[in-house]
Amino acid sequence: MAALPKKRPQEVTLILGKLKRHFGKTLENASMEHIYQACALCVRDEIMDRWINARNKVDKEGKKMVLYMSAEFLIGRALVNNMINLEIFDKYKAALDYMGVDIHQVEQEENDAALGNGGLGRLAACFLDSLSTLNLPAMGCGIRYEHGLFRQRILDGSQVEMEDNWIETGDVWEVENPEEEVEIHFGGEIHEVWTEKGLKIEHYNYSSVLAVPYDMPIVGYNTKMPAALRLWSARAKNNLDMTFFNRGDYTRAMEERELAEVISKVLYPEDNHEAGRQLRLKQFYFFTSATMQSMVRRHKNLYGDLHTLPEYVEVQINDTHPTLAIPELMRILMDEEGFGWEEAYDVVRRMFNYTNHTIMSEALECWPKDMFRLLLPRIYTIIDTLNEKYCARLWQAFPGDFEKISSLSIIAYNEIRMANLCVAVCKKVNGVSQIHGDILKTSLFRDNYVMDPEKFIAITNGITHRRWLAKANPPLTKLIEKHIGKGFLTDYKQFDKLEALLDNPEFMEGFIAAKEENKRRLAGYVMEKQGIEINPHAIFDVQAKRLHEYKRQLLKVLHILYLYNKITADPASFTQPVVFFFAAKASPGYVRAKNIIRLINAVADLVNNDPKTKDILKVVFIENYNVSAAEILIPATDFSEQLSTAGKEASGTGNMKFMMNGAVTIGTMDGANVEICERVGRENMFIFGATVEEINQMQRFNSYRPGEYYEKDAELRDVLNKLIDGSLPGVNERQFADLYHSLIFGDYEKADQYYLLHDFRSYINAFNRAVKAYQHPEEWYRMAAYNTARSGIFSSDRTIREYNDRIWHLEPLKG
Ligand SMILES: *Cc1c(COP(=O)(O)O)cnc(C)c1O
């Protein structure tokens, strides 16, 4: 049949109109970035009406809403995601096709909004998508970092950090609301004054910073209720301090301004680590105070009486970073609104809920008391009183047990412990997977659990399957839609329908074709970005996540060296081609993590260039891991590497994204891996390594001796010796001596803290089982497709439903 003449789609007119009016361009002289901007402006128009109507409706109908407070939102790109959720992607693709423009090239003009480090920030982004899709009234509240997470380049095998400038292309999505700015106070002194109305607190000599909100619409799938992401930006109170300026002291005037604005300048690049830096504390108070002030202002305008706040607002705090919202709301209610202590506390205790993300001590947020008191004198006195009253309660529960009381108290040893504050005040405290919830009850919050068992719950994390399947994996999505329709996009339970299709040859052929297409797409990406050629028929083995010792990228490296030794000794011993992909940013100050990146690249040099291994093994380090890179990597994966030491990864969400895209997990019994295993069974994933119980046992009896593994296992010894015997190209022999020593000797009892040598053999065994399974394509793809079919429960729609049923009790907005 002859092709019908192409009709000019209506969207062409819209895009050309934006090009002309906003940039004075025609299609002929517009740059790709202009076309991106023009498309974004068109999509924005489609969002605005819905957004404004929904907000008005929430106000008019007096609906309860949730404030999801988080220091991080790892959003990624918005353009294509918004098009898919608005169900206008096909129309815009057709329009751009008509104009001779590739929509995927347009897409790449947008910088990722990387206002987060890793899983914690990405969770917040997935939650906003689900809240919006479920039509639950919600606002995300955070910081408008001018510079998000650094961009990573690899130069001569090492990580180099470069400035991120997401706002250059991200600002089309935000609306500045200067009329809603609030003032934040730092430093100064507190005075108590007696008035007719009783004791009054006055705050003098503070310095002021303005917080200006920028709101970004978060469009869920076919939503009636787009959520708002409200990000606060710091601004000096007087644009330039005119007193200095008029005295001719121009630089002093500029300095004052910069000191204020530095607060929202940059995201701290540490994941699962808190260093107690003053500017970080300023950031946290800045956005929590701004959020509480604007919440109070809105409530007074709409409802008048602040006693009813808990009936209209739930606050969820994502990790402890937003904890200061609690004493800040106490301050506003008491010092500005005339509430008494008990009256204010009764409001606060009914509003706040806390999500814990880790039990690792280096990641628990503690502040030096003196620094805190100087920066936030009034907030300090409120926390001090909270602590006193809490200790009195603890005394009732554990009379005379000073040790226990001091370990549970909010202030002790000149430190303020934010997790303890949260547990003392919040209505619900949740872990992020079942095993993590259990660990909270038996270790970190054991004694609190005894006092108040109802408070502690576990809600397993999730991922939005709109971004992580519909957006990231078009061929698999098309296939699924063809067989079960589009209902699964808003009803995760319909993933179950895929199970019946595992016996349908047409579906299975389509499944394999989709995986192959995604592997070719990744191979093209690696060629284009890094000039590396890879075999798309090899196994694609992927470990993509922040670089952290507990995540054990080093275990994977030891395994690759093991295979290298094997093949160079006997080429017949391993013949299955595998490409090992790593993608990971290391915190710039985390020396050992950066050295592991250097090691991965040295090992890549070794195995990719040795004629004995180069056609079998390939190691690729994907630069600048972010949401957009994940969207390319994950759909192309065969083996999902989830190797954390048991007990250390609270949940993981990368594991869920891989599973949903039909990768099979090689993993420890940690975090949500445990629940993936419950869903697919041990026969459809590859479990290895020590369990939490086994690790606890070794710790309790101090019985772990990594040196014994080194002595007894000659192959392991040969692998470890590779780190220091000069075999690795491009580095000096001392480069990895620290890694070598940390595994075998370490500091006294800290040798191999993460049990790599313990799990080494068990890992090799699991990997070999996976390779064997892969070599039977029919069974393998059935296993992979089964993983997809069983992944619906890891949709963040399920997670948000649970938060709503068990904590928030919001009603969805109806059309
Ligand atoms: C999902 C995701 C993460 C979290 O990965 P884990 O394996 O759960 O640590 C980190 N970074 C990005 C860009 C992600 O998309």
The ligand as a MOL file (V3000), in Angstrom:
LIG
                    3D

  0  0  0     0  0            999 V3000
M  V30 BEGIN CTAB
M  V30 COUNTS 15 15 0 0 0
M  V30 BEGIN ATOM
M  V30 1 C 17.8370 4.1660 41.2310 0
M  V30 2 C 19.0400 5.0240 41.2210 0
M  V30 3 C 19.9590 4.9560 42.2690 0
M  V30 4 C 19.8070 3.9790 43.4150 0
M  V30 5 O 20.4510 2.7730 43.0760 0
M  V30 6 P 20.7480 1.6490 44.2040 0
M  V30 7 O 21.2680 0.5110 43.4130 0
M  V30 8 O 19.4220 1.3580 44.8430 0
M  V30 9 O 21.7370 2.2330 45.1270 0
M  V30 10 C 21.0610 5.7720 42.2290 0
M  V30 11 N 21.2750 6.6320 41.2140 0
M  V30 12 C 20.4170 6.7270 40.1820 0
M  V30 13 C 20.7120 7.6830 39.0750 0
M  V30 14 C 19.2720 5.9330 40.1480 0
M  V30 15 O 18.4180 6.0520 39.1220 0
M  V30 END ATOM
M  V30 BEGIN BOND
M  V30 1 1 1 2
M  V30 2 1 2 3
M  V30 3 2 2 14
M  V30 4 1 3 4
M  V30 5 2 3 10
M  V30 6 1 4 5
M  V30 7 1 5 6
M  V30 8 2 6 7
M  V30 9 1 6 8
M  V30 10 1 6 9
M  V30 11 1 10 11
M  V30 12 2 11 12
M  V30 13 1 12 13
M  V30 14 1 12 14
M  V30 15 1 14 15
M  V30 END BOND
M  V30 END CTAB
M  END
